[in-house]
Every structure is written in C-alpha cells, then in structure tokens.
Amino acid sequence: MDRIIWHLLDHSFEKTEKEGEEYVILHLSENVAPYETVVLPLFEKDGMGELAGLVQKRILGLRGISAYYDGSRSIGRRYARADEIGVPWAVTVDHQSVEDGTVTIRRRDDQKQVRTSVDELLGHLNAGTLSGLF
C-alpha cells in the first residue's frame, strides 16, 4: 500500500514558479482528491460570502460530492491552497454572481475558467461531467 500511495503522489506532484514564487499543484484524479470542489467568494462582503455559502450547501446536497468553503486571504492564495491539496475544481462567487446567479468554474490542471449558472454547475457535478464545460 505504501508504494501505491508513493507512486500516486510522485506522479501527481508538480512544483513550478508563478509570479516569481514557488507554486505547487497536486494533479490528483477526481476519484482520489480530498474534495471535488472548493467554493470561494471573491470577497466576504456585498453578499458574496452569503451566496458562496448557499452554493456550497447546494453542492453538499448532491450525493457523494464533497466541497469546502474558503473565504480567507486573497483569491490567488486560496486558489493556490486548493491546488496544493489536489482539488480539481474551484467555484468562485463574485459581483456578477450576486447580480445574475452565475459562478466561475476554474479547472486546476490548466487554470482555465468558464462562467455558468449554479444550476448548470450542479447538474454537471452530479453527472461527473464538469470537464465538458471547457
């Protein structure tokens, strides 16, 4: 078992540099990642924190899907923390989210982002097809 875990970590670990600082990404499969997604309010004010909490609750209502909420420090630092532990998807709630109910989904492995409705996000999470949005 130890060798299997070592092999998994060895082949998933990437150390790179981003904006002059060391940046670590753990490219874990969604099947073994500690969480499927992290929910991040851009700020904890102007309704973004509350909406992000509601989005997280809706995600947690899906069978077998795990998500955590992170509202501390800068959005870049929060993305980095999620990347370091192998979370494949980040859901960001921003000013536009409060206005129209859409969120930004960020894919860990290439950091591409797409905007979608919360209902569409939930449907893709439930079906295991989030990558189809990209």
N, C-alpha and C positions, 0 to 999 in steps of 0.2 A: 504494500500500500504506500509506503514512504516513497518508493521510486516513481510510482504513478503520480503522486502529488508533486514531487520534484520535477518530473517531466512536464507536467501541466504548467507549472509556474515558470519553468525555464523557457518554454516555448511561447508563453503569453506575455512575458515581461519585455517592455521596451523603454529604454532610457534615451531621451532626446533633449534638445535645447529649444526653448520657446521664449522669445523676447529676452535673451541673454541669461535665462535661468534654467536650471535642470528641470525637466518635465518627465514624469513617469506615467506610462499608460500600461494597464494590465488588460490585455486583449482576451478576456475570458469569453467563452461561449455563453449565450444567454441561459443555457441549461445549468451552468455551474456558478454564474455570477451571484454575489450575495444579495443583490436586488435587481429586478428587471429595470427599474427606473428610479430617478430622483426627481423630485418636484422642487423647483427653485423660483421663488418670487424675485423679480429684478430688485425690488426694494420691499421693505416691510411696512410700507405706508401707502396711502392713496388707494386702499382696497386690494392691493396686490397680494399682501400676506394672507388676508382672509380668503381670497379667491384661490390662492395656491393650496391652502388647507382644505378647501372644498374639493378641489381637483384630486388631491391626494386621497381623500376619503372615498371618492368615487372609484379611483383606481384600486384601492384596497378592497372595495366591494366586489371586484372581479375575482372569480375563483382561481386560486393558485398564482396570483400576481402579487409581487411584493414591491413596495415603494417606500422611500423615506423622504422626509422634508428637510431642507437645509436653507435657512434664512440668514446665516451668519457670515459676515465679511463680504468681500467683493464677489461679484458674479464669476469672475475669472478664477478666483481661488476656489469657489465652490465647484466649478466645472473640474478643476484640477483634482480636488479631493475625490470626486466621483470617478474620474479616470484612473486614479491611483488604486482604487479598490475594485476596478473592473466593471462598473455599472455601465451597461451598453447604451442606455437612453436617458437623456436629460430633458425634462419638460419645463420650459421657462414661461412664467406668467409675468407679463409686462403691462404697460399702459394700454396698449391696444387690446389686450386680453380683457381688461376691465370694461372696455367700450363695447367689444363685439363678441366676446366669448371664445376667441381663438387663442391658441398657445403655440409656442415654437418648440419643435422637437429637434434635439441635437443628437446626431449619431456619434458615438465615442470614437470609432476607428478612423474616420476621416474628418470629423468635426463639421460635416455638412449640416445645414439646418433647413427645415421646412416649416411652414405655418399651416395649421389645420384647426378644425373645430374640436372642442373637447369630446363631443360625441363620436367623431371620426377617430380620434385618438383611442378612445375606449374600445371601439369596435375592432381596431387593428391590434391593440394589446390583447384583447380577449381571443382573437383568432390567431395570434402569433405572427402577424403579417406587417409589423411596423416598417420593416425594410422596404416593403412595396411602395411606401410613400416617397421614396427617394429615387 
